[in-house]
Amino acid sequence: MSSAPHETSATVAAVILAGGASSRLGGTDKTRLPIAGVSVLERVLRAAPVGRRIVVGPSGEDGDELAARHGARFVLEDPPRSGPLAALARGVEEFSEGDDGATVLVLGGDMPMLRPETLRALAARSAASGRVVALEAEDGHLQFLGAAWPLGRLRAALAETEHAGGGWADLSLRRLYAQLGGDELMSLPATGAEGADIDTPDLLAQVRRAAGPRIALAQIEVSEDVQETFATMRMAVVEAAEEGAHLVVLPEATLTPFGTDLRAAALAHHDAFAQLVQELAEQHDVVVVAGSFTPTDDGRVHNTVIVRGPNWDPHLEYRKIHLFDAFGADESRTVAPGNELVTFDLHGTRFGIATCYDVRFPEQFTALAQRGAQAILLPLAWAEGPGKREQLQLLLRARALDSTTVVLAADQAPPEGYTGKPARGIGRSAVVGPLGAVRQELGREPGLLLVDLDLEEIAAARAALPVLEHHVELPRA
């Protein structure tokens, strides 16, 4: 299972400046401070959407582990502690074989909220325009260490700023950017806290408040053989945990796909399924969310999303409220509806739960947000059909806007060549921001989509678009 989104990147490398102790933080190496359970530098490394990563700075105690996990190489500027421009030049030196037309990300090791999709956008815009594209913080200043450069232009700018006697000791990055003409520099506005660095204790505290948990959306193919599905689940959760996820979301109907005997599967396998989910949560110290079926007294089942965490915290279930009696389907014949909204808290973030067809009912998402949900988990087994892919993306974006939440949708990957009528997913698992922007999306194949929640993005969206505050109950006829 690949964790790479289907988008491609124009970037060939990233140079990450991680230059050691900060006097304003009591002499601490700010790149090794913990944010949401991992170091700042690790967050930057996993945000860089490239295979080649050069960290200019001391490797420290964790350097070998970071290098192995992220394919990074640690180097030091020469002479040591000679300043950011010297560090950048040392990093660029590592790409001596690179073509001048290549694109390089220049990043700060103290910017823990950087996002892969934003860095891909910086790189793509730089590659398309031949210009330098820098991230613009909310206060309007450019982040010199959050930018994409054409490699040839970066080399030329470094040569233009070099001391007459050689080297870049004690020269600032501002000198580098001063070499650019007015038409050579573009900006891309930051969202949420992604433009923040941690130069002061106040900024560090602000970033820690904004950093929500890491979510993995596991887009898997669900087999009619329950043991095969169990093996797939194990692999997905292992990979998600290795990638640092705090929460793993599996699709609707992970227990057994639609078109099978749902009640027979519920009676025979739900208990083992729930036990497996609990075991995976305990073994890997993650919360696991997965779609199952539980028997009812009237001979049907509930379409049930189970949530299991380590030490049974959280330990709850959501029963799908809206049943898919549409487009020729008749879910209510075999499935009984639920009638309760469900939310839970994890690492300072409140999550709501909905399932597949629920996405067509905006009042459910608004109600979850009014109960404090900042993100809504949406397991899916979306049905194929004319226009259904377009409808799914439209609905995800609309529900995010209705509720000013992040919508996290995990669909099934359809079996290759599947042409049956029962819903087996279309892929396209996605993360949609609180103002309706699709942040990440997978294709049809199995994959793992990872996102670090930015709570500042949600707060800013609700301040700009206070639909929850403006909501009024309308009279009913």
C-alpha positions as MATLAB code, in Angstrom:
seq = 'MSSAPHETSATVAAVILAGGASSRLGGTDKTRLPIAGVSVLERVLRAAPVGRRIVVGPSGEDGDELAARHGARFVLEDPPRSGPLAALARGVEEFSEGDDGATVLVLGGDMPMLRPETLRALAARSAASGRVVALEAEDGHLQFLGAAWPLGRLRAALAETEHAGGGWADLSLRRLYAQLGGDELMSLPATGAEGADIDTPDLLAQVRRAAGPRIALAQIEVSEDVQETFATMRMAVVEAAEEGAHLVVLPEATLTPFGTDLRAAALAHHDAFAQLVQELAEQHDVVVVAGSFTPTDDGRVHNTVIVRGPNWDPHLEYRKIHLFDAFGADESRTVAPGNELVTFDLHGTRFGIATCYDVRFPEQFTALAQRGAQAILLPLAWAEGPGKREQLQLLLRARALDSTTVVLAADQAPPEGYTGKPARGIGRSAVVGPLGAVRQELGREPGLLLVDLDLEEIAAARAALPVLEHHVELPRA';
ca = [
       0.000    0.000    0.000;
       1.521    3.299   -1.063;
       1.232    6.412    1.087;
       1.922    8.729   -1.860;
      -1.014   10.696   -3.263;
      -1.595   10.380   -6.984;
      -0.322   13.899   -7.714;
       3.185   14.179   -9.102;
       5.704   16.779   -8.010;
       8.015   18.925  -10.100;
      10.512   18.982   -7.240;
      13.705   16.954   -7.420;
      15.149   17.804   -4.006;
      14.676   19.685   -0.763;
      17.320   21.550    1.228;
      16.271   21.849    4.875;
      18.205   24.259    7.095;
      18.299   22.922   10.655;
      21.023   24.945   12.290;
      21.102   23.978   15.931;
      20.479   25.842   19.190;
      18.207   28.887   19.564;
      19.122   31.559   22.123;
      15.503   32.731   22.309;
      14.467   29.220   23.324;
      17.048   28.868   26.058;
      19.749   27.323   23.893;
      17.501   24.444   22.806;
      17.783   22.979   19.318;
      14.354   24.089   18.128;
      14.301   21.582   15.275;
      14.195   18.754   17.849;
      11.398   20.138   19.989;
       8.311   17.875   20.120;
       5.156   18.893   18.263;
       2.179   16.490   18.434;
       4.442   13.636   19.439;
       7.332   14.012   16.972;
      10.194   16.439   16.503;
       9.815   19.581   14.424;
      12.448   18.321   11.986;
      10.649   15.032   11.453;
       7.457   16.914   10.610;
       9.343   18.967    8.013;
      10.983   15.852    6.555;
       7.697   14.026    6.132;
       6.074   17.109    4.571;
       8.746   17.415    1.868;
       7.160   15.681   -1.167;
      10.454   14.443   -2.632;
      12.761   11.470   -2.383;
      15.944   13.524   -2.005;
      16.232   15.466    1.250;
      19.372   17.240    2.457;
      19.399   18.467    6.053;
      22.075   21.077    6.704;
      22.692   20.905   10.418;
      23.915   18.599   13.168;
      22.654   15.036   12.942;
      22.341   14.751   16.722;
      21.173   11.617   18.466;
      18.290   11.023   16.069;
      20.096   11.710   12.782;
      20.687    8.101   11.754;
      17.067    7.183   12.449;
      15.699   10.218   10.587;
      18.038    9.595    7.667;
      16.933    5.981    7.379;
      13.219    6.703    7.757;
      13.049    9.664    5.372;
      15.898    9.045    2.936;
      17.668   12.145    4.252;
      21.343   13.050    4.290;
      22.831   15.266    6.995;
      25.668   17.666    6.110;
      27.271   20.650    7.863;
      28.090   24.060    6.437;
      31.774   24.864    6.072;
      32.974   26.405    8.278;
      30.461   25.345   10.960;
      27.934   27.930   12.187;
      28.718   30.309    9.342;
      25.113   31.317    8.785;
      22.005   30.433    6.780;
      23.330   31.412    3.367;
      26.447   29.309    3.853;
      24.220   26.445    4.978;
      22.051   26.777    1.886;
      25.097   26.840   -0.387;
      26.338   23.652    1.277;
      23.010   21.979    0.662;
      22.922   23.042   -2.993;
      26.436   21.645   -3.382;
      24.949   18.206   -2.739;
      23.011   18.552   -6.026;
      26.046   19.233   -8.205;
      24.681   16.779  -10.781;
      21.282   18.493  -10.921;
      20.114   20.168  -14.109;
      19.615   23.946  -13.953;
      15.984   23.437  -14.969;
      15.219   21.329  -11.915;
      13.192   22.693   -8.990;
      14.478   22.701   -5.410;
      12.528   23.338   -2.222;
      14.351   25.555    0.281;
      12.859   24.863    3.712;
      13.351   25.740    7.353;
      13.799   22.960    9.860;
      11.760   25.017   12.349;
       8.477   25.120   10.374;
       6.506   22.142   11.721;
       3.153   22.956   10.090;
       4.298   22.814    6.463;
       1.986   20.691    4.294;
       2.937   18.321    1.478;
       0.194   19.648   -0.791;
       1.375   23.234   -0.312;
       4.981   22.314   -1.019;
       3.874   20.458   -4.147;
       1.987   23.585   -5.213;
       5.053   25.785   -4.632;
       7.179   23.440   -6.703;
       4.665   23.061   -9.526;
       4.150   26.820   -9.793;
       7.911   27.423   -9.827;
       8.453   24.780  -12.491;
       5.664   26.160  -14.670;
       6.741   29.810  -14.384;
      10.502   29.547  -14.038;
      10.235   31.877  -11.018;
      10.915   31.646   -7.312;
       7.669   30.959   -5.408;
       7.645   31.610   -1.652;
       5.052   30.978    1.026;
       3.461   34.196    2.280;
       2.552   34.239    5.968;
      -0.706   35.716    7.242;
       1.032   38.978    8.214;
       2.262   39.415    4.634;
       5.946   38.606    5.039;
       7.569   36.017    2.787;
       9.026   32.874    4.253;
      12.514   32.696    2.757;
      12.722   29.136    4.081;
       9.433   28.066    2.592;
      10.090   28.490   -1.119;
      10.697   26.699   -4.414;
      13.585   27.773   -6.650;
      14.669   26.876  -10.167;
      18.019   25.262   -9.421;
      19.872   27.306  -12.042;
      18.554   30.587  -10.630;
      19.469   29.527   -7.099;
      23.018   28.741   -8.186;
      23.298   32.101   -9.929;
      21.946   34.020   -6.934;
      24.399   32.269   -4.639;
      27.265   33.148   -6.967;
      26.151   36.799   -7.035;
      26.170   37.067   -3.231;
      29.391   35.176   -2.506;
      32.168   37.066   -0.695;
      34.987   38.316   -2.891;
      37.322   35.967   -1.087;
      34.900   33.056   -1.343;
      32.139   31.655    0.832;
      28.953   33.033    2.390;
      29.868   33.317    6.068;
      27.576   35.599    8.091;
      25.412   36.513    5.079;
      21.640   36.470    5.494;
      19.041   34.951    3.218;
      17.717   38.458    2.601;
      20.845   39.086    0.530;
      19.962   36.118   -1.664;
      16.415   37.282   -2.298;
      17.677   40.808   -3.024;
      19.218   39.414   -6.204;
      15.774   38.710   -7.644;
      14.051   41.109   -9.981;
      10.471   42.166   -9.329;
       9.126   39.709  -11.876;
      11.183   36.780  -10.583;
       9.431   36.316   -7.225;
       5.883   35.083   -6.677;
       4.046   34.185   -3.488;
       1.508   31.608   -2.370;
      -0.618   32.464    0.697;
      -0.279   30.227    3.731;
      -3.309   28.503    5.250;
      -3.793   28.064    8.976;
      -0.496   27.804   10.833;
       1.571   26.389    7.972;
       3.586   29.608    7.582;
       4.639   29.648   11.246;
       8.143   29.051   12.509;
       9.038   28.646   16.181;
      11.525   31.441   16.834;
      10.073   32.421   20.229;
       8.342   30.686   23.157;
       5.050   32.364   22.203;
       5.267   31.074   18.619;
       6.141   27.613   19.887;
       3.105   27.610   22.169;
       0.887   28.831   19.318;
       2.064   26.059   17.005;
       1.566   23.416   19.659;
      -2.028   24.568   20.104;
      -2.580   24.399   16.351;
      -1.008   20.979   15.753;
      -3.716   18.327   15.716;
      -3.261   14.568   15.370;
      -1.988   12.786   12.257;
      -4.735   10.905   10.403;
      -4.313    8.005    7.973;
      -7.106    7.226    5.500;
      -6.640    3.579    4.494;
      -8.181    2.999    1.064;
      -8.279   -0.801    0.895;
      -9.943   -3.392   -1.299;
     -12.436   -5.385    0.776;
     -12.508   -9.117   -0.003;
     -15.432  -11.508    0.357;
     -12.919  -13.687    2.241;
     -12.924  -12.205    5.750;
      -9.475  -13.620    6.607;
      -8.004  -11.931    3.533;
      -9.589   -8.648    4.626;
      -8.207   -9.107    8.145;
      -4.707   -9.479    6.681;
      -5.205   -6.338    4.607;
      -6.353   -4.433    7.696;
      -3.267   -5.519    9.612;
      -0.958   -4.314    6.859;
      -2.768   -0.983    6.556;
      -2.623   -0.233   10.282;
       1.033   -1.276   10.511;
       1.947    1.063    7.665;
      -0.107    3.906    9.122;
       1.540    3.499   12.534;
       4.988    3.452   10.938;
       4.087    6.739    9.251;
       3.270    8.290   12.624;
      -0.535    8.206   12.460;
      -2.538    8.691   15.656;
      -5.824    7.665   13.981;
      -6.460    5.190   11.141;
      -9.751    5.286    9.200;
     -10.812    2.212    7.201;
     -13.788    2.200    4.800;
     -17.456    1.488    5.311;
     -18.308   -2.240    5.125;
     -14.748   -3.344    5.849;
     -16.140   -6.473    7.521;
     -17.727   -7.697    4.307;
     -18.571   -5.933    1.030;
     -22.074   -5.076   -0.067;
     -23.631   -7.807   -2.184;
     -22.815  -10.485    0.386;
     -25.007  -11.786    3.215;
     -24.509   -8.949    5.689;
     -26.365  -10.590    8.587;
     -24.509  -13.886    8.209;
     -21.203  -11.992    8.228;
     -22.277   -9.958   11.255;
     -23.263  -13.050   13.232;
     -20.203  -15.054   12.236;
     -17.430  -12.470   12.161;
     -18.265   -9.116   13.812;
     -16.952  -10.142   17.237;
     -13.647  -11.290   15.729;
     -13.527   -8.123   13.632;
     -14.026   -5.913   16.680;
     -11.432   -7.899   18.593;
      -8.927   -7.457   15.753;
      -9.561   -3.711   15.642;
      -8.992   -3.489   19.401;
      -5.802   -5.558   19.158;
      -4.435   -3.363   16.371;
      -5.191   -0.272   18.434;
      -3.350   -1.732   21.424;
      -0.387   -3.088   19.459;
       0.279    0.094   17.519;
      -0.964    2.743   19.981;
      -3.437    4.217   17.490;
      -7.180    4.742   17.328;
      -8.734    2.573   14.604;
     -12.053    3.399   12.913;
     -13.624    0.748   10.667;
     -16.953   -0.134    9.089;
     -18.705   -3.313   10.246;
     -22.228   -4.728   10.568;
     -24.007   -5.693   13.798;
     -27.184   -7.791   14.007;
     -30.540   -6.290   14.986;
     -33.590   -7.915   16.576;
     -35.676   -7.587   13.407;
     -33.457   -9.807   11.247;
     -31.485   -6.969    9.694;
     -28.166   -5.380   10.670;
     -26.905   -1.958   11.621;
     -24.298   -0.437    9.317;
     -21.919    0.206   12.206;
     -18.677    2.172   12.398;
     -16.625    0.997   15.361;
     -14.014    3.170   17.062;
     -11.378    1.503   19.227;
      -8.414    3.017   21.010;
      -5.658    1.737   23.302;
      -7.001    0.720   26.715;
     -10.520    1.050   25.307;
     -10.218    4.832   25.021;
     -12.200    5.652   22.963;
     -14.536    2.667   22.667;
     -17.750    3.486   20.819;
     -19.935    2.773   17.805;
     -21.861    4.846   15.292;
     -24.848    3.350   13.482;
     -25.477    4.819   10.032;
     -28.536    7.073   10.166;
     -29.372    7.598    6.485;
     -29.864    4.443    4.414;
     -29.100    4.216    0.710;
     -32.499    3.662   -0.864;
     -31.501    5.515   -4.026;
     -30.197    4.953   -7.553;
     -31.959    1.578   -7.565;
     -30.422    0.377   -4.274;
     -32.513   -0.750   -1.287;
     -30.242   -0.671    1.764;
     -33.115   -0.456    4.258;
     -34.277   -3.930    3.228;
     -31.283   -5.462    5.027;
     -30.044   -2.567    7.198;
     -31.823   -0.804   10.066;
     -31.109    2.890   10.664;
     -29.355    4.335   13.669;
     -30.588    7.472   15.409;
     -27.683    8.912   17.429;
     -24.861   11.286   16.567;
     -21.408   10.297   17.785;
     -18.333   12.372   18.580;
     -15.085   11.634   20.408;
     -11.952   13.508   21.435;
      -8.350   12.687   20.550;
      -5.254   14.785   21.278;
      -7.215   17.995   21.727;
      -9.363   17.516   18.611;
     -13.028   16.560   18.484;
     -14.115   14.184   15.715;
     -17.599   13.441   14.424;
     -18.588   10.340   12.464;
     -20.836    9.890    9.453;
     -21.092    7.117    6.866;
     -21.351    7.230    3.074;
     -24.979    8.207    2.193;
     -25.034   10.492    5.259;
     -22.925   12.883    3.182;
     -26.053   13.903    1.254;
     -27.652   15.321    4.425;
     -26.046   18.622    5.455;
     -27.909   18.883    8.754;
     -26.002   15.887   10.145;
     -22.637   17.546    9.500;
     -23.842   20.851   10.897;
     -25.157   19.116   14.005;
     -21.824   17.375   14.558;
     -20.007   20.695   14.227;
     -22.407   22.308   16.695;
     -21.423   19.554   19.118;
     -17.823   20.698   18.787;
     -16.548   18.505   15.951;
     -13.573   20.058   14.166;
     -13.153   17.144   11.760;
     -15.632   14.561   10.493;
     -14.624   10.985    9.633;
     -16.543    9.556    6.690;
     -16.023    5.863    5.856;
     -17.392    5.120    2.387;
     -18.293    2.324    0.009;
     -19.320    4.637   -2.808;
     -21.260    3.180   -5.714;
     -20.151    3.497   -9.317;
     -22.436    5.241  -11.785;
     -22.690    8.137  -14.223;
     -21.557   11.319  -12.509;
     -21.055    9.590   -9.137;
     -17.377   10.556   -8.842;
     -18.224   14.203   -9.478;
     -21.097   14.029   -6.997;
     -18.814   12.627   -4.313;
     -16.269   15.418   -4.565;
     -19.016   18.050   -4.739;
     -20.706   16.614   -1.642;
     -17.464   16.372    0.331;
     -16.661   19.996   -0.432;
     -20.193   21.156    0.349;
     -20.354   19.329    3.702;
     -16.993   20.791    4.720;
     -18.317   24.269    3.941;
     -21.662   23.640    5.671;
     -19.932   22.682    8.901;
     -16.547   24.450    8.561;
     -14.895   21.153    9.475;
     -12.171   19.101    7.841;
     -13.877   16.174    6.112;
     -11.806   12.963    6.042;
     -13.314   10.439    3.627;
     -11.966    6.881    3.343;
     -13.464    4.859    0.478;
     -13.004    1.280   -0.636;
     -10.688    0.636   -3.573;
     -12.807   -1.186   -6.178;
     -11.700   -4.676   -7.245;
     -10.034   -4.637  -10.648;
     -12.571   -5.281  -13.378;
     -15.533   -5.214  -10.984;
     -18.829   -4.567  -12.806;
     -21.388   -5.713  -10.234;
     -24.233   -3.534   -9.000;
     -23.548   -3.582   -5.208;
     -21.326   -0.710   -4.089;
     -17.637   -1.637   -3.844;
     -16.142    1.851   -3.801;
     -14.596    4.080   -6.432;
     -11.478    5.089   -4.509;
     -10.931    8.861   -4.381;
     -10.459    9.008   -0.619;
      -9.926   12.660    0.206;
      -9.146   15.340    2.741;
     -11.229   18.500    2.309;
     -10.453   21.676    4.251;
     -13.052   23.679    6.188;
     -13.532   26.140    3.307;
     -14.147   23.374    0.784;
     -10.689   23.036   -0.755;
      -9.622   19.493   -1.657;
      -6.287   19.227    0.099;
      -5.383   15.662   -0.889;
      -7.037   12.903   -2.893;
      -6.157    9.340   -3.887;
      -6.907    7.598   -7.163;
      -8.813    4.314   -7.546;
      -6.069    1.970   -6.373;
      -5.384    0.958   -2.754;
      -3.363    3.569   -0.909;
      -2.756    5.425    2.323;
      -3.477    9.139    2.593;
      -1.851   10.978    5.507;
      -2.764   14.389    6.881;
      -1.675   16.397    9.917;
      -4.636   18.405   11.187;
      -4.140   22.158   11.558;
      -6.605   23.425   14.142;
      -5.711   27.036   13.359;
      -7.039   26.498    9.830;
     -10.394   25.433   11.269;
     -10.536   28.325   13.736;
      -9.672   30.823   10.998;
     -12.316   29.372    8.682;
     -14.982   29.694   11.389;
     -13.957   33.272   12.110;
     -14.170   34.181    8.424;
     -17.336   32.166    7.721;
     -19.391   31.946   10.951;
     -22.174   29.786    9.514;
     -22.457   27.815   12.754;
     -23.149   31.005   14.698;
     -25.558   32.270   12.047;
     -27.519   29.032   11.853;
     -31.213   29.327   12.760;
     -33.877   26.679   12.967;
     -36.363   27.151   10.124;
     -40.100   26.696   10.682;
     -41.538   23.414    9.476;
     -44.804   23.258    7.573;
];
